[in-house]
Amino acid sequence: MEAPTRGSLVEKRRILQLETLYDLALAMHAHRPEQELVDELLHRVCAVLDPAAAVAVTRDLRGGVRAVASVGWSPAPVDGGKLLRARLWQELLAGGQSLTRREGELADRLYGEIVATPLSSRGVFLGYLAVADKEQRGGESTGFSEEDRRFLDSVGALAGAALDGARQVQDLEAQRERLEEENKLLKGELTSETGGQRIVAQSEAMRRVLERIERVAPRGVSVVVRGESGTGKELVAKLLHLLSGRSGSLVAVNCGALPESLLESELFGIERGVATGVDARRGRFELADGGTLFLDEIGDMQPALQVKLLRALQEREIVRVGGHTPIPIDVRLVAATHRDLEALVAAGSFREDLYYRLKGVEIALPPLRERREDIPHLVRHFIREFGRREGLEPPGLDSDALAVLLAHDFPGNVRELQNLVEAALALARETVDGALVRSLVGGEGAASGPEALDLASAERRHIARVLKLADGNKSQAARLLGVDRRTLQRKGF
């Protein structure tokens, strides 16, 4: 069998170098961490040049080590800082091109010969690659050839461009993540055009609510907002209207705050002469034309009025009380309730056809006790708003006070938290402490006997405490709780 000639060996080596450059190009342009790219670079170079040892290091824009890799280096692991403080690196920076040195030391390792090339791109030096002491194979003389140096130069240029591209991708990814986080923060504190009121949503549950609001707001579909009293149903309605792009106004009416006769005229309007001294008046449907009508506590609406509401929604027109002429309307309806509409339908007190007409999309608001991570953000917001409204620098809140708030179940939800924070700020001298907050939530002086832990019992105890603070004045207590006086009556107070 004919022995391979020197010429054929050189040709095979060139083919190996080209194949390595091609494979390296593919490997270096993959989206991988910089340390993995440097490891890949070093091992592929060693497979071609056969050095006894090799090392590669990259740095950041401040000169700090980003990645370091070595093969056959002793002592190991290599100190990246020493590589970047070495005279070899200073010479590479000064010359801007590859160099060869003999009989020296680099990062505590002695070498007989070393070839180094900078890793640079767009005039920026990102690091360098060095191979030391070529191993003897097949009786060949030692030492790196000119062809080896050209190969190393090609690798350096290729790796520099690839590392620069990888860093740009990494920077863009970091920028995207930062923008996403900023977007989350913006979503977490969306401000409506209604006096700076905000929906604070740092918790995952409320983030999902906001995402659902954003999706459904531009559509004309009816929305039912469910949630306990004080969870922010009206704020959701305001945000739905704000994001809807509708040109008309948002008009709200509380169906549980008015008797049936007054509610009908409030909704549909009234013609002149229906009763002595009554002038013609537009109803909420007409006022909301082109905009959004928010019907709060829809579950309290009486059956007779439900029929008229259903007809208005189906026909897209209303007739005023005492009138005969249909008036066309273009209204997007948002209804809210803390009651179980399905149970009301089953009991026959709420019309099933109206229920399905209203329930285009449902948005369920979690109670505050199920999103306690929002409490600190809500507290900060209420403190800022209190200071702005009162024109003063409000007192701070210590960690004990915040701990009390985090432990409280808040049967009145966000509305109760707001009232509690404002009361504490009004009573505090310098700092709102835990003792003050405990006194406001009934933690001090409470009966020592066992208490029922269900939500209804906790709600009744809270209402009773507020009534006591209001000296039995139900109207004042209702204002403190943020509910209508009739709500207290329905709850047996």
Backbone torsions as a table, in degrees:
resi	resn	phi	psi	omega
1	MET	NA	132.9	-174.8
2	GLU	-73.8	130.1	179.3
3	ALA	-70.9	145.5	178.6
4	PRO	-64.4	136.0	178.1
5	THR	-79.9	164.8	178.7
6	ARG	-62.6	-36.1	179.8
7	GLY	-63.7	-40.3	180.0
8	SER	-68.2	-33.4	178.0
9	LEU	-66.5	-41.8	178.3
10	VAL	-62.9	-41.3	179.6
11	GLU	-64.0	-42.0	178.7
12	LYS	-64.3	-36.6	179.9
13	ARG	-67.4	-39.0	177.9
14	ARG	-64.4	-41.2	178.2
15	ILE	-62.2	-41.1	178.1
16	LEU	-62.2	-41.0	179.8
17	GLN	-63.5	-43.9	179.7
18	LEU	-64.4	-43.7	178.1
19	GLU	-62.3	-39.3	179.5
20	THR	-65.5	-43.2	177.8
21	LEU	-61.0	-40.7	178.7
22	TYR	-64.6	-49.4	179.7
23	ASP	-62.3	-38.4	-179.8
24	LEU	-66.5	-38.2	177.5
25	ALA	-60.1	-44.0	178.3
26	LEU	-64.6	-43.6	-177.2
27	ALA	-67.1	-41.0	-175.1
28	MET	-72.7	-22.9	-178.7
29	HIS	-93.5	7.2	173.6
30	ALA	-77.1	151.0	179.5
31	HIS	-79.8	90.1	-178.0
32	ARG	-136.3	161.0	177.1
33	PRO	-60.1	151.3	-176.3
34	GLU	-61.1	-36.2	180.0
35	GLN	-62.0	-40.5	178.3
36	GLU	-65.1	-38.2	179.2
37	LEU	-65.2	-40.9	179.7
38	VAL	-67.2	-41.0	176.2
39	ASP	-59.2	-45.9	179.4
40	GLU	-60.9	-44.7	179.9
41	LEU	-56.9	-49.3	-174.6
42	LEU	-65.9	-43.7	-177.1
43	HIS	-67.6	-34.9	179.3
44	ARG	-72.0	-35.9	177.1
45	VAL	-65.6	-42.6	-179.7
46	CYS	-63.4	-33.6	-179.0
47	ALA	-66.2	-22.9	-178.8
48	VAL	-98.2	-43.5	-171.5
49	LEU	-92.4	-12.5	178.1
50	ASP	53.9	50.6	176.0
51	PRO	-79.9	156.3	173.8
52	ALA	-71.4	-27.1	179.2
53	ALA	-155.6	154.4	178.6
54	ALA	-151.4	154.4	-178.8
55	VAL	-148.6	148.1	176.4
56	ALA	-141.3	142.2	179.2
57	VAL	-143.8	143.2	173.6
58	THR	-124.9	155.6	-177.2
59	ARG	-130.1	162.4	175.5
60	ASP	-92.5	-177.3	-175.8
61	LEU	-68.1	-18.0	178.5
62	ARG	-94.7	1.7	178.3
63	GLY	92.9	2.2	179.3
64	GLY	-81.6	157.8	-179.0
65	VAL	-73.1	130.8	174.4
66	ARG	-102.6	-43.7	-179.3
67	ALA	-151.2	146.4	177.2
68	VAL	-145.6	139.9	179.3
69	ALA	-145.2	151.2	-180.0
70	SER	-148.3	155.2	174.7
71	VAL	-133.5	126.1	177.6
72	GLY	67.2	17.6	-177.0
73	TRP	-89.4	137.0	177.9
74	SER	-137.2	129.8	3.1
75	PRO	-78.2	153.3	178.4
76	ALA	-120.3	152.0	-2.0
77	PRO	-73.7	157.3	-177.6
78	VAL	-76.5	138.2	176.8
79	ASP	-81.0	109.2	-178.9
80	GLY	-61.3	-32.5	178.6
81	GLY	-63.6	-40.3	178.4
82	LYS	-65.5	-36.8	177.9
83	LEU	-62.3	-37.5	-178.4
84	LEU	-84.5	-12.1	174.8
85	ARG	-98.2	-5.5	-175.4
86	ALA	-68.7	152.2	177.7
87	ARG	-62.4	-32.9	179.2
88	LEU	-57.0	-43.1	179.9
89	TRP	-66.3	-39.6	178.7
90	GLN	-63.9	-37.8	178.0
91	GLU	-68.2	-37.7	176.3
92	LEU	-63.8	-41.8	178.6
93	LEU	-63.4	-41.2	-177.5
94	ALA	-69.8	-41.3	-176.8
95	GLY	-87.0	-30.5	178.9
96	GLY	73.8	12.1	179.8
97	GLN	-147.6	171.1	-176.6
98	SER	-64.9	158.0	-179.7
99	LEU	-149.0	161.8	178.1
100	THR	-124.1	134.4	178.0
101	ARG	-132.4	150.0	179.7
102	ARG	-126.0	148.0	176.4
103	GLU	53.4	79.0	178.9
104	GLY	-154.8	-163.3	-177.6
105	GLU	-141.6	138.7	177.5
106	LEU	-139.4	120.9	178.8
107	ALA	50.0	50.2	174.4
108	ASP	72.9	9.3	176.6
109	ARG	-115.9	130.2	176.0
110	LEU	-80.9	143.6	178.1
111	TYR	-136.1	155.8	173.7
112	GLY	-90.6	-39.8	176.8
113	GLU	-146.5	140.0	178.2
114	ILE	-139.2	137.0	175.1
115	VAL	-118.2	127.8	-176.5
116	ALA	-129.8	146.4	177.7
117	THR	-137.2	140.6	179.8
118	PRO	-75.9	150.7	171.7
119	LEU	-103.7	105.8	-174.4
120	SER	-137.8	159.1	177.7
121	SER	-157.2	134.1	178.8
122	ARG	54.2	37.0	176.9
123	GLY	79.4	5.5	-179.3
124	VAL	-109.4	127.8	179.7
125	PHE	-87.4	117.5	-175.9
126	LEU	-96.0	-15.1	-178.0
127	GLY	157.2	-160.6	177.8
128	TYR	-154.0	165.7	-179.6
129	LEU	-127.2	134.7	-179.4
130	ALA	-137.4	139.9	174.9
131	VAL	-121.6	140.4	-174.1
132	ALA	-126.6	138.1	167.1
133	ASP	57.0	82.2	179.2
134	LYS	-61.7	133.6	-178.8
135	GLU	-79.1	148.9	179.2
136	GLN	-83.8	130.4	179.8
137	ARG	-134.7	133.1	175.8
138	GLY	60.8	31.0	177.4
139	GLY	79.2	3.5	178.7
140	GLU	-70.0	153.4	177.6
141	SER	-71.8	151.0	180.0
142	THR	-77.7	166.9	179.3
143	GLY	110.0	144.0	179.8
144	PHE	-81.7	135.7	-178.8
145	SER	-85.4	169.7	176.0
146	GLU	-62.9	-34.8	177.2
147	GLU	-64.4	-38.1	176.5
148	ASP	-61.6	-40.1	-179.1
149	ARG	-66.8	-41.7	178.2
150	ARG	-63.6	-39.7	176.9
151	PHE	-61.5	-43.2	-179.6
152	LEU	-65.0	-37.5	176.0
153	ASP	-60.8	-43.4	180.0
154	SER	-63.3	-41.8	178.1
155	VAL	-62.5	-43.0	-179.6
156	GLY	-61.9	-44.2	179.2
157	ALA	-64.3	-43.9	179.2
158	LEU	-63.4	-46.0	-177.6
159	ALA	-67.7	-37.3	179.2
160	GLY	-60.6	-46.4	179.0
161	ALA	-64.7	-40.0	-179.0
162	ALA	-67.3	-42.5	178.9
163	LEU	-64.8	-40.1	178.1
164	ASP	-62.9	-43.8	177.4
165	GLY	-63.1	-40.3	179.6
166	ALA	-63.9	-38.0	179.0
167	ARG	-68.1	-38.2	177.5
168	GLN	-63.2	-41.7	176.7
169	VAL	-61.9	-42.6	179.6
170	GLN	-63.4	-40.8	178.3
171	ASP	-64.4	-41.1	178.3
172	LEU	-65.1	-38.2	178.2
173	GLU	-65.5	-41.6	177.7
174	ALA	-64.4	-39.1	178.1
175	GLN	-65.2	-40.9	178.5
176	ARG	-62.8	-43.7	178.7
177	GLU	-63.6	-38.6	178.7
178	ARG	-65.4	-42.5	178.0
179	LEU	-65.0	-38.1	177.1
180	GLU	-62.3	-42.4	180.0
181	GLU	-65.5	-41.3	177.1
182	GLU	-63.8	-38.1	178.2
183	ASN	-63.6	-39.3	177.2
184	LYS	-63.2	-40.4	179.5
185	LEU	-65.6	-38.4	177.9
186	LEU	-65.7	-41.0	177.2
187	LYS	-66.1	-30.8	-178.6
188	GLY	-69.7	-22.2	179.6
189	GLU	-137.5	66.1	178.2
190	LEU	-75.5	129.8	-178.1
191	THR	-101.9	127.2	176.6
192	SER	-90.1	177.1	-179.8
193	GLU	-91.6	28.2	-175.7
194	THR	-120.7	71.6	174.3
195	GLY	71.5	25.2	175.8
196	GLY	75.2	14.3	177.2
197	GLN	-66.7	145.9	-174.1
198	ARG	-132.6	151.1	168.1
199	ILE	-102.5	108.4	179.6
200	VAL	-89.5	122.3	-172.3
201	ALA	-142.7	81.6	173.8
202	GLN	-93.8	-23.3	-179.0
203	SER	-74.2	154.7	-179.6
204	GLU	-63.0	-37.4	-179.0
205	ALA	-61.6	-43.7	-179.3
206	MET	-76.2	-28.7	174.8
207	ARG	-62.1	-39.7	178.1
208	ARG	-64.8	-37.2	177.3
209	VAL	-61.7	-46.6	-178.9
210	LEU	-64.4	-38.9	177.4
211	GLU	-62.4	-39.2	178.3
212	ARG	-67.1	-38.8	178.0
213	ILE	-62.1	-44.4	-178.7
214	GLU	-62.5	-37.6	-179.2
215	ARG	-70.2	-40.7	-171.8
216	VAL	-90.1	-21.2	-173.3
217	ALA	-56.4	-44.5	-177.3
218	PRO	-71.8	-9.8	-178.3
219	ARG	-90.6	160.2	-178.8
220	GLY	-90.3	5.1	-175.2
221	VAL	-66.9	146.6	176.0
222	SER	-68.7	150.4	-177.4
223	VAL	-130.4	136.2	171.4
224	VAL	-110.4	124.4	178.6
225	VAL	-104.8	120.8	-179.5
226	ARG	-108.9	150.1	176.3
227	GLY	162.5	157.7	178.5
228	GLU	-66.0	164.6	177.6
229	SER	-59.5	134.3	176.8
230	GLY	88.6	5.8	-178.4
231	THR	-86.2	-8.6	176.4
232	GLY	102.7	32.9	-177.6
233	LYS	-64.6	-38.9	-179.5
234	GLU	-68.3	-35.8	176.5
235	LEU	-62.4	-37.7	177.1
236	VAL	-63.1	-42.9	178.3
237	ALA	-61.2	-40.9	178.8
238	LYS	-64.8	-40.4	179.6
239	LEU	-69.0	-39.8	175.7
240	LEU	-57.5	-43.1	179.5
241	HIS	-68.7	-43.0	-178.3
242	LEU	-59.7	-39.6	-177.8
243	LEU	-88.3	-3.0	-176.0
244	SER	-77.3	-26.1	-176.3
245	GLY	77.7	7.3	-179.7
246	ARG	-72.4	143.3	-173.6
247	SER	-80.6	-22.0	-178.0
248	GLY	-79.6	-171.8	-176.6
249	SER	-94.4	162.6	168.1
250	LEU	-92.9	123.1	-179.3
251	VAL	-121.3	129.7	-176.2
252	ALA	-117.7	146.8	174.2
253	VAL	-146.8	136.8	178.4
254	ASN	-93.7	110.5	-176.1
255	CYS	-68.9	-19.9	-179.2
256	GLY	-91.9	-5.2	-175.5
257	ALA	-95.5	-8.2	-175.8
258	LEU	-126.6	145.3	173.1
259	PRO	-67.5	161.4	-171.7
260	GLU	-57.0	-41.9	-176.4
261	SER	-64.5	-41.9	179.2
262	LEU	-73.6	-35.8	-179.2
263	LEU	-63.9	-37.5	180.0
264	GLU	-61.7	-47.0	179.5
265	SER	-69.2	-31.6	176.9
266	GLU	-64.0	-40.9	-177.7
267	LEU	-76.4	-47.5	-169.1
268	PHE	-104.8	-8.4	-177.8
269	GLY	85.5	176.6	-176.6
270	ILE	-146.1	145.0	178.8
271	GLU	-90.5	155.6	179.7
272	ARG	-66.9	141.2	175.5
273	GLY	88.7	1.3	177.7
274	VAL	-61.1	-37.3	175.1
275	ALA	-141.5	163.5	-177.2
276	THR	-58.7	127.2	176.9
277	GLY	79.5	6.0	-178.8
278	VAL	-90.4	126.3	175.7
279	ASP	-96.9	160.1	177.0
280	ALA	-64.7	139.8	-177.3
281	ARG	-146.8	136.3	177.0
282	ARG	-75.5	146.7	177.9
283	GLY	-93.4	-179.6	-176.1
284	ARG	-65.8	-31.2	177.7
285	PHE	-62.0	-44.5	-180.0
286	GLU	-68.4	-38.6	179.7
287	LEU	-65.3	-29.2	-178.6
288	ALA	-92.5	6.9	-176.9
289	ASP	-58.1	128.4	-176.3
290	GLY	83.5	-2.9	-178.0
291	GLY	-127.5	-136.9	-174.6
292	THR	-128.5	134.5	174.4
293	LEU	-108.2	122.5	-179.9
294	PHE	-105.8	115.2	178.8
295	LEU	-104.2	102.7	-179.8
296	ASP	-84.5	148.5	-179.9
297	GLU	52.7	49.8	-179.1
298	ILE	-61.9	-25.1	-179.7
299	GLY	-68.0	-14.6	179.8
300	ASP	-90.5	-2.4	-178.3
301	MET	-70.3	136.9	-178.3
302	GLN	-73.6	150.8	-175.1
303	PRO	-56.3	-39.6	-178.0
304	ALA	-62.2	-37.9	-179.9
305	LEU	-77.1	-25.4	176.7
306	GLN	-61.7	-36.4	178.9
307	VAL	-61.9	-45.0	-178.6
308	LYS	-68.3	-35.8	177.7
309	LEU	-65.8	-42.9	179.5
310	LEU	-61.0	-42.6	-180.0
311	ARG	-64.1	-40.4	179.5
312	ALA	-63.1	-39.5	-179.1
313	LEU	-71.9	-36.8	-179.0
314	GLN	-72.9	-43.8	-174.9
315	GLU	-89.1	-12.2	-176.3
316	ARG	55.4	40.1	175.1
317	GLU	-155.3	156.3	179.7
318	ILE	-130.6	162.1	174.5
319	VAL	-126.2	127.7	-179.3
320	ARG	-65.9	155.4	176.0
321	VAL	-62.4	125.8	-178.2
322	GLY	84.0	1.6	-178.3
323	GLY	-107.5	176.2	-179.0
324	HIS	-133.5	-14.3	-174.6
325	THR	-91.1	121.2	176.9
326	PRO	-66.4	140.8	178.9
327	ILE	-117.7	115.7	-178.9
328	PRO	-67.3	146.0	-179.1
329	ILE	-135.6	148.0	173.3
330	ASP	-124.9	93.6	-172.4
331	VAL	-130.4	133.7	170.7
332	ARG	-94.2	122.6	-173.5
333	LEU	-98.4	130.4	171.3
334	VAL	-122.9	122.0	180.0
335	ALA	-114.6	149.7	-179.9
336	ALA	-136.6	149.7	177.9
337	THR	-160.5	150.3	171.8
338	HIS	-102.1	0.7	-176.2
339	ARG	-95.9	163.3	179.8
340	ASP	-85.9	97.9	-176.2
341	LEU	-63.9	-36.0	179.2
342	GLU	-61.9	-40.2	178.1
343	ALA	-66.7	-37.8	178.3
344	LEU	-65.9	-37.8	177.2
345	VAL	-64.5	-44.3	179.9
346	ALA	-63.1	-33.1	-179.3
347	ALA	-81.7	-8.7	178.3
348	GLY	85.5	7.4	-178.9
349	SER	-95.6	-4.2	175.4
350	PHE	-137.0	131.7	-173.8
351	ARG	-66.9	133.7	-179.2
352	GLU	-68.4	-39.1	-179.1
353	ASP	-66.9	-35.5	175.8
354	LEU	-69.1	-38.3	178.6
355	TYR	-56.7	-47.1	-179.2
356	TYR	-73.7	-27.1	175.9
357	ARG	-68.8	-38.9	-179.2
358	LEU	-74.5	-38.0	-170.1
359	LYS	-84.1	71.3	171.5
360	GLY	-77.1	-57.4	175.8
361	VAL	-131.0	139.6	179.9
362	GLU	-110.1	135.0	175.3
363	ILE	-121.5	117.0	-177.7
364	ALA	-103.2	122.5	179.4
365	LEU	-93.4	124.4	179.3
366	PRO	-72.0	146.4	174.5
367	PRO	-66.9	159.2	-175.7
368	LEU	-62.2	-31.4	-179.0
369	ARG	-67.0	-16.8	178.5
370	GLU	-98.4	3.0	175.7
371	ARG	-143.0	56.3	-174.8
372	ARG	-63.5	-23.8	179.6
373	GLU	-64.7	-15.2	176.0
374	ASP	-80.8	-17.2	-173.2
375	ILE	-58.7	-49.7	179.8
376	PRO	-58.7	-38.1	-179.9
377	HIS	-69.5	-39.7	176.4
378	LEU	-63.9	-42.2	-179.8
379	VAL	-60.7	-46.9	178.7
380	ARG	-59.9	-40.9	179.2
381	HIS	-63.6	-45.3	-179.1
382	PHE	-66.2	-35.3	177.2
383	ILE	-65.0	-44.5	178.2
384	ARG	-61.3	-44.8	-178.6
385	GLU	-65.9	-37.5	178.7
386	PHE	-63.1	-46.3	179.6
387	GLY	-62.9	-40.9	179.1
388	ARG	-64.8	-44.6	-177.6
389	ARG	-67.2	-40.3	-177.4
390	GLU	-87.1	-9.9	179.3
391	GLY	68.2	37.7	-179.8
392	LEU	-145.2	167.7	176.1
393	GLU	-86.7	108.9	-174.4
394	PRO	-70.8	154.0	176.7
395	PRO	-66.9	158.1	178.8
396	GLY	-81.9	175.0	-178.5
397	LEU	-122.1	121.9	-178.2
398	ASP	-82.3	170.7	-173.9
399	SER	-65.1	-32.6	179.0
400	ASP	-65.9	-41.2	178.5
401	ALA	-63.5	-41.8	178.6
402	LEU	-65.1	-36.7	178.6
403	ALA	-63.4	-39.0	177.9
404	VAL	-63.4	-43.2	179.7
405	LEU	-64.7	-39.7	179.8
406	LEU	-66.1	-28.8	-178.1
407	ALA	-85.5	-18.1	-176.6
408	HIS	-75.4	145.4	-176.8
409	ASP	-84.9	-17.6	177.3
410	PHE	50.1	71.6	175.0
411	PRO	-60.9	-25.0	176.5
412	GLY	-90.1	2.7	174.3
413	ASN	60.1	-143.3	-172.2
414	VAL	-63.3	-36.2	179.1
415	ARG	-62.1	-41.6	177.7
416	GLU	-64.9	-41.8	178.6
417	LEU	-60.3	-43.1	180.0
418	GLN	-61.9	-47.0	179.8
419	ASN	-63.4	-37.8	-179.9
420	LEU	-66.6	-44.5	178.9
421	VAL	-63.1	-45.3	-178.9
422	GLU	-65.6	-38.1	176.9
423	ALA	-64.5	-41.3	178.9
424	ALA	-64.7	-41.0	178.9
425	LEU	-65.1	-37.2	-179.7
426	ALA	-69.8	-31.5	-175.9
427	LEU	-90.8	-23.3	-174.7
428	ALA	-71.9	149.1	176.4
429	ARG	-90.3	-59.0	179.9
430	GLU	-118.7	-46.9	-177.7
431	THR	-135.1	139.6	173.5
432	VAL	-78.3	114.7	-178.2
433	ASP	-107.1	174.3	-177.3
434	GLY	-62.4	-37.1	-178.9
435	ALA	-61.7	-42.3	179.8
436	LEU	-64.4	-45.2	-178.8
437	VAL	-65.6	-38.9	178.6
438	ARG	-62.2	-38.7	179.4
439	SER	-65.2	-33.1	-178.9
440	LEU	-77.1	-31.6	178.6
441	VAL	-90.6	0.6	177.4
442	GLY	85.7	20.7	-179.2
443	GLY	-76.9	-21.4	179.2
444	GLU	-109.5	139.1	178.6
445	GLY	78.1	7.1	179.1
446	ALA	-74.8	159.4	180.0
447	ALA	-60.1	142.4	-176.9
448	SER	-84.0	-11.4	-178.7
449	GLY	-74.1	169.6	-179.2
450	PRO	-67.6	142.8	179.2
451	GLU	-118.2	148.4	174.8
452	ALA	-66.2	138.2	-174.6
453	LEU	-101.5	0.5	-179.8
454	ASP	-71.4	158.8	-174.4
455	LEU	-62.0	-41.6	-177.8
456	ALA	-60.8	-41.9	179.3
457	SER	-67.0	-42.1	178.4
458	ALA	-62.8	-38.6	178.7
459	GLU	-64.2	-42.9	180.0
460	ARG	-65.2	-40.0	178.8
461	ARG	-63.1	-39.5	-179.3
462	HIS	-66.5	-44.7	178.8
463	ILE	-60.9	-40.8	179.3
464	ALA	-62.2	-39.9	178.9
465	ARG	-65.2	-41.2	179.5
466	VAL	-66.5	-39.7	176.1
467	LEU	-60.5	-38.7	178.7
468	LYS	-64.9	-42.7	177.5
469	LEU	-62.6	-32.2	-179.3
470	ALA	-89.3	12.3	-179.9
471	ASP	55.6	36.5	176.5
472	GLY	82.1	0.0	-179.5
473	ASN	-77.7	107.6	-174.6
474	LYS	-67.6	-36.7	179.5
475	SER	-64.3	-43.0	178.9
476	GLN	-67.5	-40.6	178.3
477	ALA	-62.6	-39.9	178.5
478	ALA	-62.3	-40.4	178.2
479	ARG	-65.3	-41.0	178.6
480	LEU	-63.1	-37.1	-179.5
481	LEU	-81.6	-14.0	-179.0
482	GLY	75.9	28.1	179.4
483	VAL	-126.7	171.2	176.7
484	ASP	-80.9	152.2	-178.8
485	ARG	-60.3	-32.4	-179.8
486	ARG	-67.1	-26.6	177.0
487	THR	-63.1	-40.7	177.6
488	LEU	-64.8	-38.1	179.2
489	GLN	-65.0	-41.0	179.0
490	ARG	-64.2	-28.4	-179.5
491	LYS	-88.9	7.0	173.7
492	GLY	88.7	21.2	178.6
493	PHE	-110.7	NA	NA
